[in-house]
């Protein structure tokens, strides 16, 4: 999970700088990048909770 978090955070910092430069050229792609950046933290939080729940099935 740490590796996935690091990859997504690196992607986030890179794309946050560069996606706005390309959004006028690749409008649909730019929109999906922005949507992904908005959901990134929620996705990571959900995945971490899912992994914890699977590693400890009695934890509800």
mmCIF file as Biopython writes it, N, C-alpha, C and O atoms, coordinates in Angstrom:
data_model
#
loop_
_atom_site.group_PDB
_atom_site.id
_atom_site.type_symbol
_atom_site.label_atom_id
_atom_site.label_alt_id
_atom_site.label_comp_id
_atom_site.label_asym_id
_atom_site.label_entity_id
_atom_site.label_seq_id
_atom_site.pdbx_PDB_ins_code
_atom_site.Cartn_x
_atom_site.Cartn_y
_atom_site.Cartn_z
_atom_site.occupancy
_atom_site.B_iso_or_equiv
_atom_site.auth_seq_id
_atom_site.auth_asym_id
_atom_site.pdbx_PDB_model_num
ATOM 1   N N  . UNK A ? 1  ? 0.824   -1.198  0.000   1.0 0.0 1  A 1 
ATOM 2   C CA . UNK A ? 1  ? 0.000   0.000   0.000   1.0 0.0 1  A 1 
ATOM 3   C C  . UNK A ? 1  ? 0.864   1.256   0.000   1.0 0.0 1  A 1 
ATOM 4   O O  . UNK A ? 1  ? 0.516   2.259   -0.624  1.0 0.0 1  A 1 
ATOM 5   N N  . UNK A ? 2  ? 1.977   1.195   0.695   1.0 0.0 2  A 1 
ATOM 6   C CA . UNK A ? 2  ? 2.858   2.357   0.708   1.0 0.0 2  A 1 
ATOM 7   C C  . UNK A ? 2  ? 3.364   2.676   -0.690  1.0 0.0 2  A 1 
ATOM 8   O O  . UNK A ? 2  ? 3.472   3.843   -1.066  1.0 0.0 2  A 1 
ATOM 9   N N  . UNK A ? 3  ? 3.672   1.642   -1.456  1.0 0.0 3  A 1 
ATOM 10  C CA . UNK A ? 3  ? 4.157   1.854   -2.822  1.0 0.0 3  A 1 
ATOM 11  C C  . UNK A ? 3  ? 3.076   2.507   -3.675  1.0 0.0 3  A 1 
ATOM 12  O O  . UNK A ? 3  ? 3.359   3.442   -4.424  1.0 0.0 3  A 1 
ATOM 13  N N  . UNK A ? 4  ? 1.844   2.026   -3.566  1.0 0.0 4  A 1 
ATOM 14  C CA . UNK A ? 4  ? 0.740   2.616   -4.333  1.0 0.0 4  A 1 
ATOM 15  C C  . UNK A ? 4  ? 0.543   4.073   -3.938  1.0 0.0 4  A 1 
ATOM 16  O O  . UNK A ? 4  ? 0.352   4.932   -4.800  1.0 0.0 4  A 1 
ATOM 17  N N  . UNK A ? 5  ? 0.589   4.351   -2.657  1.0 0.0 5  A 1 
ATOM 18  C CA . UNK A ? 5  ? 0.433   5.733   -2.192  1.0 0.0 5  A 1 
ATOM 19  C C  . UNK A ? 5  ? 1.543   6.617   -2.771  1.0 0.0 5  A 1 
ATOM 20  O O  . UNK A ? 5  ? 1.276   7.727   -3.231  1.0 0.0 5  A 1 
ATOM 21  N N  . UNK A ? 6  ? 2.775   6.130   -2.748  1.0 0.0 6  A 1 
ATOM 22  C CA . UNK A ? 6  ? 3.893   6.919   -3.266  1.0 0.0 6  A 1 
ATOM 23  C C  . UNK A ? 6  ? 3.729   7.190   -4.757  1.0 0.0 6  A 1 
ATOM 24  O O  . UNK A ? 6  ? 3.976   8.301   -5.227  1.0 0.0 6  A 1 
ATOM 25  N N  . UNK A ? 7  ? 3.313   6.169   -5.493  1.0 0.0 7  A 1 
ATOM 26  C CA . UNK A ? 7  ? 3.117   6.335   -6.939  1.0 0.0 7  A 1 
ATOM 27  C C  . UNK A ? 7  ? 2.024   7.361   -7.211  1.0 0.0 7  A 1 
ATOM 28  O O  . UNK A ? 7  ? 2.191   8.245   -8.051  1.0 0.0 7  A 1 
ATOM 29  N N  . UNK A ? 8  ? 0.911   7.244   -6.504  1.0 0.0 8  A 1 
ATOM 30  C CA . UNK A ? 8  ? -0.192  8.170   -6.757  1.0 0.0 8  A 1 
ATOM 31  C C  . UNK A ? 8  ? 0.152   9.585   -6.308  1.0 0.0 8  A 1 
ATOM 32  O O  . UNK A ? 8  ? -0.251  10.551  -6.957  1.0 0.0 8  A 1 
ATOM 33  N N  . UNK A ? 9  ? 0.892   9.725   -5.209  1.0 0.0 9  A 1 
ATOM 34  C CA . UNK A ? 9  ? 1.277   11.065  -4.784  1.0 0.0 9  A 1 
ATOM 35  C C  . UNK A ? 9  ? 2.259   11.695  -5.761  1.0 0.0 9  A 1 
ATOM 36  O O  . UNK A ? 9  ? 2.191   12.897  -6.019  1.0 0.0 9  A 1 
ATOM 37  N N  . UNK A ? 10 ? 3.176   10.892  -6.309  1.0 0.0 10 A 1 
ATOM 38  C CA . UNK A ? 10 ? 4.097   11.410  -7.309  1.0 0.0 10 A 1 
ATOM 39  C C  . UNK A ? 10 ? 3.328   11.815  -8.564  1.0 0.0 10 A 1 
ATOM 40  O O  . UNK A ? 10 ? 3.583   12.874  -9.137  1.0 0.0 10 A 1 
ATOM 41  N N  . UNK A ? 11 ? 2.388   10.975  -8.989  1.0 0.0 11 A 1 
ATOM 42  C CA . UNK A ? 11 ? 1.543   11.287  -10.148 1.0 0.0 11 A 1 
ATOM 43  C C  . UNK A ? 11 ? 0.761   12.575  -9.888  1.0 0.0 11 A 1 
ATOM 44  O O  . UNK A ? 11 ? 0.664   13.441  -10.759 1.0 0.0 11 A 1 
ATOM 45  N N  . UNK A ? 12 ? 0.211   12.689  -8.690  1.0 0.0 12 A 1 
ATOM 46  C CA . UNK A ? 12 ? -0.587  13.861  -8.332  1.0 0.0 12 A 1 
ATOM 47  C C  . UNK A ? 12 ? 0.251   15.128  -8.417  1.0 0.0 12 A 1 
ATOM 48  O O  . UNK A ? 12 ? -0.190  16.113  -9.008  1.0 0.0 12 A 1 
ATOM 49  N N  . UNK A ? 13 ? 1.445   15.125  -7.843  1.0 0.0 13 A 1 
ATOM 50  C CA . UNK A ? 13 ? 2.252   16.339  -7.845  1.0 0.0 13 A 1 
ATOM 51  C C  . UNK A ? 13 ? 2.691   16.705  -9.262  1.0 0.0 13 A 1 
ATOM 52  O O  . UNK A ? 13 ? 2.753   17.885  -9.609  1.0 0.0 13 A 1 
ATOM 53  N N  . UNK A ? 14 ? 2.999   15.688  -10.088 1.0 0.0 14 A 1 
ATOM 54  C CA . UNK A ? 14 ? 3.393   15.964  -11.474 1.0 0.0 14 A 1 
ATOM 55  C C  . UNK A ? 14 ? 2.212   16.496  -12.274 1.0 0.0 14 A 1 
ATOM 56  O O  . UNK A ? 14 ? 2.325   17.522  -12.945 1.0 0.0 14 A 1 
ATOM 57  N N  . UNK A ? 15 ? 1.080   15.803  -12.204 1.0 0.0 15 A 1 
ATOM 58  C CA . UNK A ? 15 ? -0.063  16.178  -13.029 1.0 0.0 15 A 1 
ATOM 59  C C  . UNK A ? 15 ? -0.694  17.480  -12.571 1.0 0.0 15 A 1 
ATOM 60  O O  . UNK A ? 15 ? -1.266  18.205  -13.385 1.0 0.0 15 A 1 
ATOM 61  N N  . UNK A ? 16 ? -0.604  17.790  -11.298 1.0 0.0 16 A 1 
ATOM 62  C CA . UNK A ? 16 ? -1.171  19.052  -10.825 1.0 0.0 16 A 1 
ATOM 63  C C  . UNK A ? 16 ? -0.466  20.229  -11.493 1.0 0.0 16 A 1 
ATOM 64  O O  . UNK A ? 16 ? -1.088  21.245  -11.802 1.0 0.0 16 A 1 
ATOM 65  N N  . UNK A ? 17 ? 0.833   20.080  -11.709 1.0 0.0 17 A 1 
ATOM 66  C CA . UNK A ? 17 ? 1.586   21.143  -12.368 1.0 0.0 17 A 1 
ATOM 67  C C  . UNK A ? 17 ? 1.299   21.162  -13.864 1.0 0.0 17 A 1 
ATOM 68  O O  . UNK A ? 17 ? 1.116   22.230  -14.447 1.0 0.0 17 A 1 
ATOM 69  N N  . UNK A ? 18 ? 1.257   19.977  -14.494 1.0 0.0 18 A 1 
ATOM 70  C CA . UNK A ? 18 ? 1.240   19.914  -15.954 1.0 0.0 18 A 1 
ATOM 71  C C  . UNK A ? 18 ? -0.159  19.794  -16.562 1.0 0.0 18 A 1 
ATOM 72  O O  . UNK A ? 18 ? -0.351  20.182  -17.714 1.0 0.0 18 A 1 
ATOM 73  N N  . UNK A ? 19 ? -1.130  19.274  -15.829 1.0 0.0 19 A 1 
ATOM 74  C CA . UNK A ? 19 ? -2.430  19.026  -16.453 1.0 0.0 19 A 1 
ATOM 75  C C  . UNK A ? 19 ? -3.108  20.311  -16.895 1.0 0.0 19 A 1 
ATOM 76  O O  . UNK A ? 19 ? -3.818  20.315  -17.901 1.0 0.0 19 A 1 
ATOM 77  N N  . UNK A ? 20 ? -2.904  21.405  -16.164 1.0 0.0 20 A 1 
ATOM 78  C CA . UNK A ? 20 ? -3.564  22.648  -16.542 1.0 0.0 20 A 1 
ATOM 79  C C  . UNK A ? 20 ? -2.981  23.237  -17.809 1.0 0.0 20 A 1 
ATOM 80  O O  . UNK A ? 20 ? -3.648  24.009  -18.499 1.0 0.0 20 A 1 
ATOM 81  N N  . UNK A ? 21 ? -1.727  22.880  -18.129 1.0 0.0 21 A 1 
ATOM 82  C CA . UNK A ? 21 ? -1.136  23.354  -19.373 1.0 0.0 21 A 1 
ATOM 83  C C  . UNK A ? 21 ? -1.781  22.677  -20.579 1.0 0.0 21 A 1 
ATOM 84  O O  . UNK A ? 21 ? -1.862  23.267  -21.656 1.0 0.0 21 A 1 
ATOM 85  N N  . UNK A ? 22 ? -2.241  21.432  -20.397 1.0 0.0 22 A 1 
ATOM 86  C CA . UNK A ? 22 ? -2.761  20.650  -21.514 1.0 0.0 22 A 1 
ATOM 87  C C  . UNK A ? 22 ? -4.287  20.590  -21.551 1.0 0.0 22 A 1 
ATOM 88  O O  . UNK A ? 22 ? -4.858  20.056  -22.502 1.0 0.0 22 A 1 
ATOM 89  N N  . UNK A ? 23 ? -4.946  21.125  -20.542 1.0 0.0 23 A 1 
ATOM 90  C CA . UNK A ? 23 ? -6.391  20.922  -20.452 1.0 0.0 23 A 1 
ATOM 91  C C  . UNK A ? 23 ? -7.110  21.568  -21.633 1.0 0.0 23 A 1 
ATOM 92  O O  . UNK A ? 23 ? -8.150  21.072  -22.064 1.0 0.0 23 A 1 
ATOM 93  N N  . UNK A ? 24 ? -6.571  22.669  -22.163 1.0 0.0 24 A 1 
ATOM 94  C CA . UNK A ? 24 ? -7.233  23.295  -23.309 1.0 0.0 24 A 1 
ATOM 95  C C  . UNK A ? 24 ? -7.024  22.479  -24.583 1.0 0.0 24 A 1 
ATOM 96  O O  . UNK A ? 24 ? -7.847  22.544  -25.497 1.0 0.0 24 A 1 
ATOM 97  N N  . UNK A ? 25 ? -5.930  21.709  -24.658 1.0 0.0 25 A 1 
ATOM 98  C CA . UNK A ? 25 ? -5.668  20.906  -25.853 1.0 0.0 25 A 1 
ATOM 99  C C  . UNK A ? 25 ? -6.368  19.548  -25.789 1.0 0.0 25 A 1 
ATOM 100 O O  . UNK A ? 25 ? -6.871  19.048  -26.796 1.0 0.0 25 A 1 
ATOM 101 N N  . UNK A ? 26 ? -6.393  18.961  -24.591 1.0 0.0 26 A 1 
ATOM 102 C CA . UNK A ? 26 ? -7.001  17.636  -24.418 1.0 0.0 26 A 1 
ATOM 103 C C  . UNK A ? 26 ? -8.105  17.751  -23.381 1.0 0.0 26 A 1 
ATOM 104 O O  . UNK A ? 26 ? -7.982  17.240  -22.268 1.0 0.0 26 A 1 
ATOM 105 N N  . UNK A ? 27 ? -9.181  18.422  -23.755 1.0 0.0 27 A 1 
ATOM 106 C CA . UNK A ? 27 ? -10.206 18.739  -22.772 1.0 0.0 27 A 1 
ATOM 107 C C  . UNK A ? 27 ? -10.787 17.504  -22.076 1.0 0.0 27 A 1 
ATOM 108 O O  . UNK A ? 27 ? -10.858 17.501  -20.847 1.0 0.0 27 A 1 
ATOM 109 N N  . UNK A ? 28 ? -11.207 16.453  -22.794 1.0 0.0 28 A 1 
ATOM 110 C CA . UNK A ? 28 ? -11.753 15.290  -22.077 1.0 0.0 28 A 1 
ATOM 111 C C  . UNK A ? 28 ? -10.720 14.632  -21.169 1.0 0.0 28 A 1 
ATOM 112 O O  . UNK A ? 28 ? -11.027 14.265  -20.035 1.0 0.0 28 A 1 
ATOM 113 N N  . UNK A ? 29 ? -9.487  14.483  -21.673 1.0 0.0 29 A 1 
ATOM 114 C CA . UNK A ? 29 ? -8.444  13.863  -20.858 1.0 0.0 29 A 1 
ATOM 115 C C  . UNK A ? 29 ? -8.166  14.728  -19.638 1.0 0.0 29 A 1 
ATOM 116 O O  . UNK A ? 29 ? -8.033  14.213  -18.528 1.0 0.0 29 A 1 
ATOM 117 N N  . UNK A ? 30 ? -8.078  16.023  -19.835 1.0 0.0 30 A 1 
ATOM 118 C CA . UNK A ? 30 ? -7.828  16.936  -18.720 1.0 0.0 30 A 1 
ATOM 119 C C  . UNK A ? 30 ? -8.913  16.858  -17.673 1.0 0.0 30 A 1 
ATOM 120 O O  . UNK A ? 30 ? -8.634  16.905  -16.475 1.0 0.0 30 A 1 
ATOM 121 N N  . UNK A ? 31 ? -10.168 16.736  -18.124 1.0 0.0 31 A 1 
ATOM 122 C CA . UNK A ? 31 ? -11.271 16.630  -17.168 1.0 0.0 31 A 1 
ATOM 123 C C  . UNK A ? 31 ? -11.130 15.371  -16.325 1.0 0.0 31 A 1 
ATOM 124 O O  . UNK A ? 31 ? -11.337 15.418  -15.112 1.0 0.0 31 A 1 
ATOM 125 N N  . UNK A ? 32 ? -10.782 14.246  -16.943 1.0 0.0 32 A 1 
ATOM 126 C CA . UNK A ? 32 ? -10.646 13.004  -16.183 1.0 0.0 32 A 1 
ATOM 127 C C  . UNK A ? 32 ? -9.455  13.070  -15.234 1.0 0.0 32 A 1 
ATOM 128 O O  . UNK A ? 32 ? -9.513  12.516  -14.137 1.0 0.0 32 A 1 
ATOM 129 N N  . UNK A ? 33 ? -8.369  13.743  -15.641 1.0 0.0 33 A 1 
ATOM 130 C CA . UNK A ? 33 ? -7.227  13.906  -14.735 1.0 0.0 33 A 1 
ATOM 131 C C  . UNK A ? 33 ? -7.647  14.704  -13.513 1.0 0.0 33 A 1 
ATOM 132 O O  . UNK A ? 33 ? -7.314  14.339  -12.386 1.0 0.0 33 A 1 
ATOM 133 N N  . UNK A ? 34 ? -8.379  15.793  -13.732 1.0 0.0 34 A 1 
ATOM 134 C CA . UNK A ? 34 ? -8.807  16.619  -12.604 1.0 0.0 34 A 1 
ATOM 135 C C  . UNK A ? 34 ? -9.754  15.830  -11.700 1.0 0.0 34 A 1 
ATOM 136 O O  . UNK A ? 34 ? -9.652  15.918  -10.476 1.0 0.0 34 A 1 
ATOM 137 N N  . UNK A ? 35 ? -10.672 15.061  -12.284 1.0 0.0 35 A 1 
ATOM 138 C CA . UNK A ? 35 ? -11.574 14.235  -11.484 1.0 0.0 35 A 1 
ATOM 139 C C  . UNK A ? 35 ? -10.789 13.220  -10.672 1.0 0.0 35 A 1 
ATOM 140 O O  . UNK A ? 35 ? -11.100 12.986  -9.504  1.0 0.0 35 A 1 
ATOM 141 N N  . UNK A ? 36 ? -9.773  12.613  -11.280 1.0 0.0 36 A 1 
ATOM 142 C CA . UNK A ? 36 ? -8.954  11.636  -10.569 1.0 0.0 36 A 1 
ATOM 143 C C  . UNK A ? 36 ? -8.225  12.293  -9.408  1.0 0.0 36 A 1 
ATOM 144 O O  . UNK A ? 36 ? -8.159  11.728  -8.317  1.0 0.0 36 A 1 
ATOM 145 N N  . UNK A ? 37 ? -7.674  13.485  -9.634  1.0 0.0 37 A 1 
ATOM 146 C CA . UNK A ? 37 ? -6.957  14.170  -8.565  1.0 0.0 37 A 1 
ATOM 147 C C  . UNK A ? 37 ? -7.899  14.498  -7.410  1.0 0.0 37 A 1 
ATOM 148 O O  . UNK A ? 37 ? -7.499  14.425  -6.248  1.0 0.0 37 A 1 
ATOM 149 N N  . UNK A ? 38 ? -9.134  14.856  -7.714  1.0 0.0 38 A 1 
ATOM 150 C CA . UNK A ? 38 ? -10.088 15.169  -6.660  1.0 0.0 38 A 1 
ATOM 151 C C  . UNK A ? 38 ? -10.454 13.937  -5.843  1.0 0.0 38 A 1 
ATOM 152 O O  . UNK A ? 38 ? -10.726 14.047  -4.647  1.0 0.0 38 A 1 
ATOM 153 N N  . UNK A ? 39 ? -10.463 12.767  -6.473  1.0 0.0 39 A 1 
ATOM 154 C CA . UNK A ? 39 ? -10.866 11.536  -5.794  1.0 0.0 39 A 1 
ATOM 155 C C  . UNK A ? 39 ? -9.700  10.743  -5.209  1.0 0.0 39 A 1 
ATOM 156 O O  . UNK A ? 39 ? -9.921  9.768   -4.492  1.0 0.0 39 A 1 
ATOM 157 N N  . UNK A ? 40 ? -8.465  11.144  -5.502  1.0 0.0 40 A 1 
ATOM 158 C CA . UNK A ? 40 ? -7.289  10.350  -5.123  1.0 0.0 40 A 1 
ATOM 159 C C  . UNK A ? 40 ? -7.261  10.023  -3.638  1.0 0.0 40 A 1 
ATOM 160 O O  . UNK A ? 40 ? -7.069  8.866   -3.264  1.0 0.0 40 A 1 
ATOM 161 N N  . UNK A ? 41 ? -7.447  11.017  -2.794  1.0 0.0 41 A 1 
ATOM 162 C CA . UNK A ? 41 ? -7.354  10.778  -1.353  1.0 0.0 41 A 1 
ATOM 163 C C  . UNK A ? 41 ? -8.475  9.869   -0.875  1.0 0.0 41 A 1 
ATOM 164 O O  . UNK A ? 41 ? -8.258  9.024   -0.007  1.0 0.0 41 A 1 
ATOM 165 N N  . UNK A ? 42 ? -9.675  10.031  -1.432  1.0 0.0 42 A 1 
ATOM 166 C CA . UNK A ? 42 ? -10.779 9.156   -1.048  1.0 0.0 42 A 1 
ATOM 167 C C  . UNK A ? 42 ? -10.537 7.719   -1.486  1.0 0.0 42 A 1 
ATOM 168 O O  . UNK A ? 42 ? -10.876 6.786   -0.759  1.0 0.0 42 A 1 
ATOM 169 N N  . UNK A ? 43 ? -9.959  7.530   -2.657  1.0 0.0 43 A 1 
ATOM 170 C CA . UNK A ? 43 ? -9.646  6.184   -3.155  1.0 0.0 43 A 1 
ATOM 171 C C  . UNK A ? 43 ? -8.611  5.523   -2.250  1.0 0.0 43 A 1 
ATOM 172 O O  . UNK A ? 43 ? -8.763  4.358   -1.880  1.0 0.0 43 A 1 
ATOM 173 N N  . UNK A ? 44 ? -7.553  6.264   -1.891  1.0 0.0 44 A 1 
ATOM 174 C CA . UNK A ? 44 ? -6.509  5.703   -1.032  1.0 0.0 44 A 1 
ATOM 175 C C  . UNK A ? 44 ? -7.070  5.336   0.339   1.0 0.0 44 A 1 
ATOM 176 O O  . UNK A ? 44 ? -6.754  4.276   0.880   1.0 0.0 44 A 1 
ATOM 177 N N  . UNK A ? 45 ? -7.899  6.208   0.898   1.0 0.0 45 A 1 
ATOM 178 C CA . UNK A ? 45 ? -8.488  5.932   2.212   1.0 0.0 45 A 1 
ATOM 179 C C  . UNK A ? 45 ? -9.365  4.683   2.153   1.0 0.0 45 A 1 
ATOM 180 O O  . UNK A ? 45 ? -9.301  3.836   3.044   1.0 0.0 45 A 1 
ATOM 181 N N  . UNK A ? 46 ? -10.177 4.566   1.116   1.0 0.0 46 A 1 
ATOM 182 C CA . UNK A ? 46 ? -11.037 3.398   0.971   1.0 0.0 46 A 1 
ATOM 183 C C  . UNK A ? 46 ? -10.217 2.123   0.822   1.0 0.0 46 A 1 
ATOM 184 O O  . UNK A ? 46 ? -10.534 1.105   1.436   1.0 0.0 46 A 1 
ATOM 185 N N  . UNK A ? 47 ? -9.159  2.174   0.003   1.0 0.0 47 A 1 
ATOM 186 C CA . UNK A ? 47 ? -8.335  0.983   -0.211  1.0 0.0 47 A 1 
ATOM 187 C C  . UNK A ? 47 ? -7.618  0.574   1.066   1.0 0.0 47 A 1 
ATOM 188 O O  . UNK A ? 47 ? -7.493  -0.618  1.347   1.0 0.0 47 A 1 
ATOM 189 N N  . UNK A ? 48 ? -7.144  1.542   1.844   1.0 0.0 48 A 1 
ATOM 190 C CA . UNK A ? 48 ? -6.481  1.218   3.105   1.0 0.0 48 A 1 
ATOM 191 C C  . UNK A ? 48 ? -7.459  0.558   4.073   1.0 0.0 48 A 1 
ATOM 192 O O  . UNK A ? 48 ? -7.103  -0.409  4.747   1.0 0.0 48 A 1 
ATOM 193 N N  . UNK A ? 49 ? -8.682  1.068   4.148   1.0 0.0 49 A 1 
ATOM 194 C CA . UNK A ? 49 ? -9.690  0.457   5.020   1.0 0.0 49 A 1 
ATOM 195 C C  . UNK A ? 49 ? -10.035 -0.954  4.545   1.0 0.0 49 A 1 
ATOM 196 O O  . UNK A ? 49 ? -10.225 -1.858  5.358   1.0 0.0 49 A 1 
ATOM 197 N N  . UNK A ? 50 ? -10.114 -1.137  3.237   1.0 0.0 50 A 1 
ATOM 198 C CA . UNK A ? 50 ? -10.422 -2.455  2.690   1.0 0.0 50 A 1 
ATOM 199 C C  . UNK A ? 50 ? -9.320  -3.456  3.022   1.0 0.0 50 A 1 
ATOM 200 O O  . UNK A ? 50 ? -9.601  -4.592  3.404   1.0 0.0 50 A 1 
ATOM 201 N N  . UNK A ? 51 ? -8.079  -3.035  2.875   1.0 0.0 51 A 1 
ATOM 202 C CA . UNK A ? 51 ? -6.950  -3.928  3.190   1.0 0.0 51 A 1 
ATOM 203 C C  . UNK A ? 51 ? -6.943  -4.258  4.680   1.0 0.0 51 A 1 
ATOM 204 O O  . UNK A ? 51 ? -6.718  -5.411  5.049   1.0 0.0 51 A 1 
ATOM 205 N N  . UNK A ? 52 ? -7.182  -3.284  5.532   1.0 0.0 52 A 1 
ATOM 206 C CA . UNK A ? 52 ? -7.215  -3.543  6.977   1.0 0.0 52 A 1 
ATOM 207 C C  . UNK A ? 52 ? -8.341  -4.504  7.315   1.0 0.0 52 A 1 
ATOM 208 O O  . UNK A ? 52 ? -8.162  -5.405  8.135   1.0 0.0 52 A 1 
ATOM 209 N N  . UNK A ? 53 ? -9.501  -4.322  6.694   1.0 0.0 53 A 1 
ATOM 210 C CA . UNK A ? 53 ? -10.637 -5.198  6.972   1.0 0.0 53 A 1 
ATOM 211 C C  . UNK A ? 53 ? -10.358 -6.628  6.507   1.0 0.0 53 A 1 
ATOM 212 O O  . UNK A ? 53 ? -10.757 -7.586  7.170   1.0 0.0 53 A 1 
ATOM 213 N N  . UNK A ? 54 ? -9.687  -6.771  5.392   1.0 0.0 54 A 1 
ATOM 214 C CA . UNK A ? 54 ? -9.375  -8.118  4.890   1.0 0.0 54 A 1 
ATOM 215 C C  . UNK A ? 54 ? -8.298  -8.789  5.731   1.0 0.0 54 A 1 
ATOM 216 O O  . UNK A ? 54 ? -8.313  -10.010 5.882   1.0 0.0 54 A 1 
ATOM 217 N N  . UNK A ? 55 ? -7.368  -8.022  6.279   1.0 0.0 55 A 1 
ATOM 218 C CA . UNK A ? 55 ? -6.312  -8.614  7.090   1.0 0.0 55 A 1 
ATOM 219 C C  . UNK A ? 55 ? -6.822  -8.977  8.486   1.0 0.0 55 A 1 
ATOM 220 O O  . UNK A ? 55 ? -6.237  -9.831  9.151   1.0 0.0 55 A 1 
ATOM 221 N N  . UNK A ? 56 ? -7.897  -8.343  8.934   1.0 0.0 56 A 1 
ATOM 222 C CA . UNK A ? 56 ? -8.482  -8.643  10.237  1.0 0.0 56 A 1 
ATOM 223 C C  . UNK A ? 56 ? -9.998  -8.748  10.084  1.0 0.0 56 A 1 
ATOM 224 O O  . UNK A ? 56 ? -10.704 -7.763  10.301  1.0 0.0 56 A 1 
ATOM 225 N N  . UNK A ? 57 ? -10.513 -9.925  9.712   1.0 0.0 57 A 1 
ATOM 226 C CA . UNK A ? 57 ? -11.946 -10.051 9.405   1.0 0.0 57 A 1 
ATOM 227 C C  . UNK A ? 57 ? -12.859 -9.792  10.598  1.0 0.0 57 A 1 
ATOM 228 O O  . UNK A ? 57 ? -14.042 -9.511  10.407  1.0 0.0 57 A 1 
ATOM 229 N N  . UNK A ? 58 ? -12.339 -9.879  11.829  1.0 0.0 58 A 1 
ATOM 230 C CA . UNK A ? 58 ? -13.177 -9.623  13.002  1.0 0.0 58 A 1 
ATOM 231 C C  . UNK A ? 58 ? -13.305 -8.136  13.287  1.0 0.0 58 A 1 
ATOM 232 O O  . UNK A ? 58 ? -14.149 -7.724  14.083  1.0 0.0 58 A 1 
ATOM 233 N N  . UNK A ? 59 ? -12.474 -7.332  12.641  1.0 0.0 59 A 1 
ATOM 234 C CA . UNK A ? 59 ? -12.532 -5.884  12.839  1.0 0.0 59 A 1 
ATOM 235 C C  . UNK A ? 59 ? -13.664 -5.317  11.990  1.0 0.0 59 A 1 
ATOM 236 O O  . UNK A ? 59 ? -13.588 -5.343  10.761  1.0 0.0 59 A 1 
ATOM 237 N N  . UNK A ? 60 ? -14.695 -4.813  12.621  1.0 0.0 60 A 1 
ATOM 238 C CA . UNK A ? 60 ? -15.844 -4.273  11.874  1.0 0.0 60 A 1 
ATOM 239 C C  . UNK A ? 60 ? -15.937 -2.787  12.042  1.0 0.0 60 A 1 
ATOM 240 O O  . UNK A ? 60 ? -16.839 -2.157  11.488  1.0 0.0 60 A 1 
#
